[in-house]
Amino acid sequence: MDNFNSREELEHAAMQAIEKQEQEAEKEPYVPRTRGIRILAWTLFALILIGVALYYFWIAKAGTL
């Protein structure tokens, strides 16, 4: 356990512990995103990857297909 030299130190540590508990109690619980939003995000991510791949392919072919 912590070694306190005075009553003030003990009270200060107790107040900090109480404040920490109050802050943790005030946090909102984590709510995961809905399935539709996750599907949309992965779809957009895939489209961006396809676009980048096609862009590099176009550069590699010097603008001609």
C-alpha positions in Angstrom: 0.0 0.0 0.0 1.0 3.6 -0.4 3.0 5.2 2.4 1.6 8.6 3.4 3.5 11.0 5.6 0.6 13.2 6.6 -3.1 13.3 6.7 -3.2 15.8 3.9 -1.5 13.5 1.6 -3.9 10.7 2.4 -6.9 13.0 1.9 -5.5 14.3 -1.4 -5.0 10.7 -2.7 -8.5 9.8 -1.6 -9.9 12.8 -3.4 -8.1 11.9 -6.6 -9.4 8.3 -6.4 -12.9 9.6 -6.0 -12.6 12.0 -8.9 -11.2 9.2 -11.1 -14.2 7.0 -10.2 -16.6 9.8 -11.0 -15.0 10.4 -14.3 -15.2 6.7 -15.2 -18.9 6.6 -14.2 -19.6 9.6 -16.5 -18.2 7.9 -19.6 -20.8 6.8 -22.1 -20.7 3.1 -23.0 -19.3 2.0 -26.4 -21.9 1.5 -29.0 -20.8 -0.3 -32.1 -21.7 0.9 -35.5 -24.7 -0.6 -37.3 -24.1 -3.3 -39.8 -25.2 -1.1 -42.7 -22.6 1.6 -41.9 -19.9 -1.1 -41.7 -20.9 -2.6 -45.0 -20.9 0.9 -46.6 -17.5 1.7 -45.2 -16.0 -1.6 -46.5 -17.6 -1.0 -49.9 -16.2 2.5 -50.2 -12.8 1.2 -49.1 -12.9 -1.5 -51.8 -13.9 1.1 -54.4 -11.0 3.3 -53.5 -8.5 0.4 -53.7 -9.9 -0.5 -57.2 -9.6 3.2 -58.3 -6.0 3.4 -57.1 -5.2 0.1 -58.8 -6.8 1.3 -62.1 -5.0 4.6 -61.8 -1.6 2.9 -61.5 -2.5 0.6 -64.3 -3.3 3.6 -66.5 0.0 5.2 -65.6 1.9 1.9 -66.4 0.2 1.8 -69.8 1.1 5.5 -70.5 -2.5 6.5 -70.7 -3.4 4.1 -73.5 -5.3 0.9 -73.1 
